[in-house]
Amino acid sequence: MTLLCYNKGCGLNFEPDKNKDDSCLFHPGVPIFHDALKGWSCCRKRTTDFSEFLSIKGCSRGRHSNVKPLEPLRPEVSSDKGGNKHTNNQEIIYQGPKSAEKLQRERPSSEEPRIKLPHKVSASLVQALEKLDLNKKAEQEKKESQTVMPGTRCKNSGCKTAYQGPETDMEVCTHHPGGPVFHEGYKYWSCCCIKTTDFNAFLDQKGCTTGKHRWIPKQDKKKVACRHDWHQTENNVVVTIYAKNANPDMSCIEANQTVLSCQIQFEDSKIFKREFHFWGVVNVKQSSVNMVPSKVEVTLRKADQVAWGKLEDPNYKPEPEPEEEAGTAEAVQPDWDIEDDDISDSDDDWAYDTPENRRLRKAREEKVLTKEELKKNEEAMKKNEEEIKNLQMKAVEMEIKKAAEEREKAEEEKRRVAEQRKKEEAGEYEDMPELE
């Protein structure tokens, strides 16, 4: 009696008495179909033709088997609305995605405390940062080795001391830590806010802070924008920030369930600050940061397996950034080095573009006027402005007077027409002759 062998790739009939350990040539693996290629997981041969796939000879030997392989479990389809059940009587519960209203109701507050995400730094980024540190040290040594030339002016704002020798470093530097502000004709320093309209008085204002002289301009860290992008999978949302050579020690990436806060220092002196208010909700504990030389990737695990329509919540309106206080201005202020002749007027001084003002402006740009001439010219400009304002007031008065006269004429015409109608009704006019 012959039996059929059910080993994969065999399919031959065999006699149980003659079944030996090497009688069957079969595939112990499973069939694989990927990218139009067909093959078995136990051997490397692949083909695009299904007939050739069926004719691939087995790669292992063993005994023939007449036992049918078990079929995978499938849910039973019943007529009951209670629905689908497995063969082992376990009920399957299908749950659809949550509605937008339900997600909005269950959305956590953005004011929740933020947790710093764990970050992984690649070996290539460590090497790049080490190279940047070496270059930075070399530049610093080069700057320090440069001798300060006599006559060099102190770079601190408001200090006019010139370098005369090593003994100058022992003097106290009185300067302004803030920056200059020019607003509505007023000129003042943001650190002490002593307002004045005279530029020379503004330059002569004594500093409000003491310290050491600074002969070499310093390079402050600049807050810059940085290109970013995002994509999503079934379980994760990945935010990619293209900041090259990010410094992990000086960067901080925090998040709660709805907000991601990024402060990344990269390329030694650039800082990227940004907050992302998410469209959905994330699981902070299963989120992480990966830093490589070309970018920073923030992988966020979704709290619900729902496709996000956007990265950020369209209903969120960012608040305007507050102005920096005078105490923090030192860390971010550029090198304000104002010369005595670097006179910058406000926009109000040039509100009326007259030929006289154009001539004065050109002369100021060429810096050919003395301080006395500048004062005289400013007085002349103010007189011109007053005359122009008077002319404008007269023109407005003439228009008002003209409009009043037109109104009186219209009322007079209206009264005349009313009188004519009264006379016609009283019969004071003779009847018109009849036409032939």
C-alpha positions as CSV (number, residue, x, y, z in Angstrom):
1,M,0.0,0.0,0.0
2,T,1.5,3.3,-1.1
3,L,1.0,6.5,0.8
4,L,1.3,10.2,-0.3
5,C,4.1,12.2,1.3
6,Y,3.0,15.6,2.6
7,N,6.5,17.1,3.1
8,K,6.9,20.4,1.3
9,G,8.5,20.1,-2.1
10,C,8.2,16.2,-2.2
11,G,4.6,15.0,-3.0
12,L,5.7,11.5,-3.9
13,N,4.1,8.2,-3.1
14,F,6.0,5.9,-0.9
15,E,5.7,2.5,0.7
16,P,5.9,2.5,4.5
17,D,8.2,-0.6,4.5
18,K,10.8,1.1,2.3
19,N,10.7,4.5,4.0
20,K,14.3,5.2,5.1
21,D,16.0,8.2,6.8
22,D,17.1,9.7,3.5
23,S,14.2,8.7,1.2
24,C,12.5,12.1,1.1
25,L,14.0,15.2,-0.5
26,F,12.0,18.2,0.9
27,H,12.1,21.8,2.1
28,P,12.0,22.3,5.9
29,G,11.3,26.0,5.5
30,V,8.3,28.0,4.4
31,P,7.5,29.6,1.0
32,I,8.5,33.3,0.6
33,F,6.9,35.7,-1.9
34,H,8.6,39.1,-2.0
35,D,9.1,41.7,-4.8
36,A,7.8,39.2,-7.4
37,L,10.4,36.7,-6.3
38,K,9.4,33.2,-5.1
39,G,11.5,30.8,-3.1
40,W,11.9,28.9,0.1
41,S,13.3,30.3,3.4
42,C,15.6,27.3,3.8
43,C,17.5,27.8,0.6
44,R,18.7,30.8,-1.5
45,K,17.3,29.9,-4.9
46,R,14.7,32.5,-6.2
47,T,12.5,32.6,-9.3
48,T,9.8,34.8,-10.8
49,D,7.9,31.9,-12.4
50,F,5.5,30.0,-10.2
51,S,6.0,26.7,-12.1
52,E,9.7,26.9,-11.6
53,F,9.1,27.7,-7.9
54,L,7.0,24.5,-7.6
55,S,9.8,22.5,-9.3
56,I,12.6,23.6,-7.1
57,K,14.1,20.5,-5.6
58,G,14.3,20.1,-1.8
59,C,17.4,21.0,0.1
60,S,17.2,18.5,3.0
61,R,16.7,14.7,3.3
62,G,14.6,12.7,5.8
63,R,11.8,10.3,6.1
64,H,8.5,10.5,4.1
65,S,5.5,11.6,6.1
66,N,1.8,11.0,5.4
67,V,0.6,13.5,8.1
68,K,-1.1,16.6,6.8
69,P,0.2,19.9,8.1
70,L,-2.1,21.8,10.4
71,E,-4.0,24.7,8.8
72,P,-3.8,28.2,10.5
73,L,-6.8,29.1,12.7
74,R,-9.4,31.3,11.0
75,P,-12.4,33.2,12.5
76,E,-15.8,31.5,12.1
77,V,-18.3,33.6,10.3
78,S,-21.7,33.2,11.9
79,S,-25.1,34.8,11.2
80,D,-25.2,36.3,14.7
81,K,-24.5,40.1,15.0
82,G,-22.3,39.2,17.9
83,G,-20.1,38.2,15.3
84,N,-16.8,36.5,14.8
85,K,-15.4,33.8,17.0
86,H,-12.2,31.7,16.7
87,T,-12.4,27.9,16.7
88,N,-11.3,27.9,20.3
89,N,-14.5,29.9,21.2
90,Q,-12.5,33.2,22.0
91,E,-14.5,36.3,21.0
92,I,-12.9,38.9,18.8
93,I,-13.6,42.5,19.6
94,Y,-12.9,45.0,16.9
95,Q,-12.6,48.7,18.1
96,G,-12.6,51.5,15.5
97,P,-10.5,54.7,15.8
98,K,-11.6,57.4,18.2
99,S,-13.5,60.4,16.8
100,A,-11.9,63.9,16.7
101,E,-14.3,65.2,19.4
102,K,-13.4,62.3,21.8
103,L,-9.7,62.9,21.2
104,Q,-10.1,66.6,21.9
105,R,-11.9,65.8,25.2
106,E,-9.3,63.4,26.3
107,R,-6.4,65.6,25.2
108,P,-4.0,66.3,28.1
109,S,-3.0,69.8,29.2
110,S,0.0,71.4,27.6
111,E,1.0,72.7,31.0
112,E,2.0,69.3,32.3
113,P,5.7,69.0,33.5
114,R,8.1,68.2,30.7
115,I,10.6,65.4,30.9
116,K,14.0,65.4,29.3
117,L,14.2,62.8,26.6
118,P,17.1,60.3,26.6
119,H,19.5,60.9,23.7
120,K,21.8,58.6,21.8
121,V,25.0,60.1,20.3
122,S,26.6,58.5,17.3
123,A,30.3,57.8,17.2
124,S,30.7,59.9,14.1
125,L,29.2,62.9,15.9
126,V,31.6,62.5,18.8
127,Q,34.6,62.5,16.3
128,A,33.2,65.6,14.6
129,L,32.8,67.5,17.9
130,E,36.3,66.6,19.0
131,K,37.6,68.0,15.7
132,L,35.6,71.2,16.2
133,D,37.0,71.6,19.8
134,L,40.6,71.3,18.5
135,N,39.9,74.0,15.9
136,K,38.2,76.2,18.5
137,K,41.2,75.9,20.9
138,A,43.6,76.8,18.1
139,E,41.6,79.9,17.1
140,Q,41.4,80.9,20.8
141,E,45.2,80.6,21.2
142,K,45.7,82.6,18.0
143,K,43.4,85.4,19.3
144,E,45.1,85.5,22.7
145,S,48.5,85.6,21.1
146,Q,47.6,88.7,19.1
147,T,49.0,91.8,20.8
148,V,46.7,94.7,21.4
149,M,47.9,97.8,19.6
150,P,48.1,101.1,21.5
151,G,45.1,103.3,20.8
152,T,42.7,100.4,20.5
153,R,39.4,101.4,22.0
154,C,37.5,99.3,24.6
155,K,34.8,97.2,23.0
156,N,32.4,97.6,26.0
157,S,29.4,99.9,25.1
158,G,29.8,103.4,26.5
159,C,33.5,103.1,27.4
160,K,35.8,105.4,25.5
161,T,39.1,104.3,27.1
162,A,41.9,103.6,24.7
163,Y,44.6,101.0,25.3
164,Q,47.9,102.7,26.3
165,G,49.7,99.7,27.8
166,P,49.5,97.0,30.4
167,E,48.6,99.6,33.0
168,T,45.3,100.3,31.2
169,D,44.1,96.8,32.2
170,M,44.3,97.8,35.8
171,E,41.7,100.6,35.4
172,V,38.0,100.1,36.0
173,C,35.8,99.9,32.9
174,T,32.5,101.8,33.3
175,H,30.2,100.7,30.6
176,H,26.6,99.8,29.6
177,P,25.8,96.0,29.6
178,G,22.6,96.6,27.5
179,G,22.2,97.8,24.0
180,P,21.2,101.1,22.4
181,V,17.5,101.8,21.7
182,F,16.2,104.4,19.3
183,H,12.5,104.8,19.5
184,E,10.1,107.7,18.7
185,G,13.0,110.3,18.7
186,Y,14.3,109.1,22.1
187,K,17.8,107.6,22.5
188,Y,18.7,105.5,25.6
189,W,20.4,102.3,26.8
190,S,18.2,99.3,27.6
191,C,20.1,98.7,30.9
192,C,19.4,102.1,32.6
193,C,16.7,103.7,30.4
194,I,17.9,107.3,30.8
195,K,16.1,108.9,27.7
196,T,17.3,111.9,25.8
197,T,16.6,113.4,22.4
198,D,20.2,114.7,21.9
199,F,22.5,112.2,20.3
200,N,25.6,113.8,21.8
201,A,24.1,113.6,25.3
202,F,23.2,110.0,24.6
203,L,26.9,109.2,23.7
204,D,28.1,111.1,26.9
205,Q,25.9,109.0,29.2
206,K,28.1,107.4,31.9
207,G,28.0,103.6,32.1
208,C,25.9,102.0,34.8
209,T,28.1,98.9,35.4
210,T,31.8,98.4,36.2
211,G,34.1,95.7,35.1
212,K,37.2,94.9,33.1
213,H,38.1,96.4,29.7
214,R,37.6,94.2,26.7
215,W,39.9,94.9,23.7
216,I,38.9,92.0,21.5
217,P,35.3,91.7,20.2
218,K,33.5,88.6,21.5
219,Q,31.4,86.3,19.4
220,D,28.0,85.8,21.1
221,K,25.7,82.8,20.4
222,K,23.1,83.6,17.8
223,K,19.5,82.4,17.9
224,V,18.8,81.1,14.4
225,A,16.1,79.3,12.5
226,C,16.7,75.7,11.4
227,R,15.0,73.6,8.8
228,H,12.9,70.7,10.2
229,D,10.7,68.0,8.8
230,W,8.6,65.1,10.1
231,H,7.1,61.8,9.1
232,Q,5.1,59.1,10.8
233,T,4.7,55.3,10.9
234,E,1.9,53.3,12.5
235,N,3.3,53.6,16.0
236,N,5.8,56.6,15.9
237,V,6.2,60.2,14.8
238,V,9.7,61.2,13.9
239,V,10.7,64.9,14.0
240,T,13.9,65.7,12.1
241,I,15.9,68.9,12.8
242,Y,18.7,69.5,10.4
243,A,21.2,71.0,12.9
244,K,24.7,70.0,11.9
245,N,27.2,69.0,14.7
246,A,24.8,69.5,17.5
247,N,26.4,69.6,21.0
248,P,24.6,67.1,23.2
249,D,26.0,68.6,26.4
250,M,24.7,72.1,25.6
251,S,21.3,70.9,24.1
252,C,18.1,70.2,25.9
253,I,15.1,68.4,24.4
254,E,12.1,68.0,26.7
255,A,8.5,66.9,26.1
256,N,5.2,66.1,27.7
257,Q,2.2,64.4,26.1
258,T,1.4,67.3,23.8
259,V,4.4,69.6,23.6
260,L,8.0,69.2,22.4
261,S,10.5,71.8,23.5
262,C,13.9,72.0,21.7
263,Q,16.9,74.0,22.5
264,I,19.8,72.8,20.4
265,Q,23.3,74.4,20.2
266,F,25.1,73.5,16.9
267,E,28.0,74.6,14.9
268,D,29.6,76.0,18.1
269,S,27.7,79.3,18.3
270,K,24.2,78.8,16.9
271,I,21.1,78.1,19.0
272,F,17.8,76.7,17.7
273,K,14.8,77.2,20.0
274,R,11.4,75.9,19.1
275,E,8.2,74.5,20.7
276,F,6.0,72.0,18.8
277,H,2.4,71.7,20.0
278,F,1.4,68.3,18.6
279,W,-1.7,67.4,16.7
280,G,-2.0,64.2,18.7
281,V,-0.8,62.7,22.0
282,V,2.6,60.9,22.5
283,N,4.0,58.5,25.1
284,V,7.0,60.3,26.6
285,K,8.4,57.3,28.4
286,Q,8.9,55.4,25.1
287,S,10.3,58.4,23.1
288,S,14.0,59.1,22.5
289,V,16.5,61.4,20.6
290,N,19.1,60.2,18.2
291,M,22.0,62.7,17.3
292,V,24.1,62.3,14.2
293,P,26.5,64.8,12.5
294,S,23.9,66.0,10.0
295,K,20.7,66.1,12.0
296,V,18.8,65.5,15.2
297,E,16.0,62.9,15.1
298,V,13.3,62.9,17.8
299,T,11.3,59.6,17.8
300,L,8.0,60.0,19.6
301,R,5.7,57.0,20.4
302,K,2.0,57.6,19.6
303,A,-0.3,57.2,22.6
304,D,-3.0,56.0,20.1
305,Q,-2.4,54.3,16.8
306,V,-4.1,57.1,14.8
307,A,-2.8,58.7,11.7
308,W,-1.9,62.4,12.4
309,G,-3.2,64.9,9.9
310,K,-0.5,67.4,10.8
311,L,2.5,67.6,13.1
312,E,1.2,70.6,15.0
313,D,-2.2,71.5,16.4
314,P,-3.8,74.1,14.0
315,N,-5.9,75.5,16.9
316,Y,-2.8,76.6,18.9
317,K,-1.8,80.2,18.5
318,P,1.7,81.0,19.8
319,E,2.2,83.9,22.1
320,P,4.5,86.7,21.1
321,E,8.0,86.2,22.5
322,P,8.7,88.5,25.5
323,E,11.5,91.1,25.1
324,E,14.7,90.2,26.8
325,E,15.5,91.9,30.1
326,A,18.6,94.0,30.6
327,G,20.0,91.4,32.9
328,T,20.1,88.8,30.1
329,A,21.2,91.2,27.4
330,E,24.9,90.6,28.0
331,A,24.7,87.0,26.9
332,V,23.0,87.7,23.5
333,Q,23.8,91.3,22.6
334,P,26.1,91.9,19.6
335,D,29.2,94.0,19.9
336,W,27.7,97.6,20.1
337,D,30.7,99.8,19.2
338,I,29.3,103.3,18.5
339,E,31.7,106.1,17.4
340,D,31.1,109.7,18.3
341,D,30.4,110.6,14.7
342,D,28.1,107.6,14.1
343,I,24.9,109.7,14.4
344,S,21.7,107.8,13.6
345,D,18.5,109.8,13.6
346,S,15.0,108.4,14.0
347,D,12.5,108.1,11.3
348,D,10.6,111.2,12.6
349,D,13.6,113.5,11.7
350,W,13.1,112.6,8.0
351,A,9.3,112.5,7.9
352,Y,9.2,115.3,5.4
353,D,11.5,114.7,2.4
354,T,12.2,118.3,1.4
355,P,15.3,119.4,-0.7
356,E,16.8,121.0,2.4
357,N,16.4,117.7,4.4
358,R,17.9,115.7,1.5
359,R,20.9,118.0,1.3
360,L,21.4,117.7,5.1
361,R,21.0,114.0,5.0
362,K,23.6,113.7,2.2
363,A,26.0,115.9,4.2
364,R,25.6,113.8,7.3
365,E,26.3,110.6,5.4
366,E,29.5,112.2,4.0
367,K,30.3,113.4,7.6
368,V,31.5,116.8,6.6
369,L,29.5,118.9,9.1
370,T,30.7,120.0,12.5
371,K,28.7,119.6,15.7
372,E,27.7,123.3,15.7
373,E,26.5,123.2,12.1
374,L,24.6,120.0,12.9
375,K,22.8,121.8,15.8
376,K,22.0,124.8,13.5
377,N,20.7,122.5,10.8
378,E,18.5,120.6,13.2
379,E,16.9,123.9,14.4
380,A,16.3,124.9,10.7
381,M,14.7,121.5,10.1
382,K,12.4,121.9,13.0
383,K,11.4,125.4,11.7
384,N,10.7,123.8,8.3
385,E,8.6,121.2,9.9
386,E,6.5,123.8,11.8
387,E,5.9,125.8,8.6
388,I,4.9,122.6,6.7
389,K,2.5,121.8,9.6
390,N,1.0,125.3,9.4
391,L,0.5,125.0,5.7
392,Q,-1.2,121.7,6.1
393,M,-3.5,123.2,8.8
394,K,-4.4,126.0,6.5
395,A,-5.2,123.6,3.7
396,V,-7.5,121.6,6.0
397,E,-9.3,124.8,7.1
398,M,-9.8,125.8,3.4
399,E,-11.4,122.5,2.6
400,I,-13.7,122.7,5.7
401,K,-14.7,126.3,4.6
402,K,-15.4,125.2,1.0
403,A,-17.5,122.3,2.2
404,A,-19.6,124.6,4.4
405,E,-20.2,127.0,1.5
406,E,-21.3,124.1,-0.7
407,R,-23.7,123.0,2.0
408,E,-25.2,126.5,2.3
409,K,-25.7,126.7,-1.5
410,A,-27.5,123.3,-1.5
411,E,-29.8,124.4,1.4
412,E,-30.6,127.7,-0.5
413,E,-31.5,125.8,-3.7
414,K,-33.7,123.5,-1.7
415,R,-35.6,126.5,-0.1
416,R,-36.0,128.1,-3.6
417,V,-37.6,125.0,-5.0
418,A,-39.9,124.7,-2.0
419,E,-41.1,128.3,-2.5
420,Q,-41.9,127.7,-6.2
421,R,-44.0,124.7,-5.3
422,K,-46.0,126.8,-2.8
423,K,-46.7,129.5,-5.5
424,E,-47.8,126.9,-8.0
425,E,-50.2,125.5,-5.5
426,A,-51.6,128.9,-4.6
427,G,-52.3,129.6,-8.4
428,E,-50.1,132.7,-8.7
429,Y,-48.8,131.5,-12.1
430,E,-51.0,131.8,-15.2
431,D,-52.2,128.8,-17.0
432,M,-50.1,127.6,-19.9
433,P,-51.7,128.0,-23.4
434,E,-53.0,124.8,-24.9
435,L,-50.9,123.4,-27.7
436,E,-52.5,123.1,-31.2
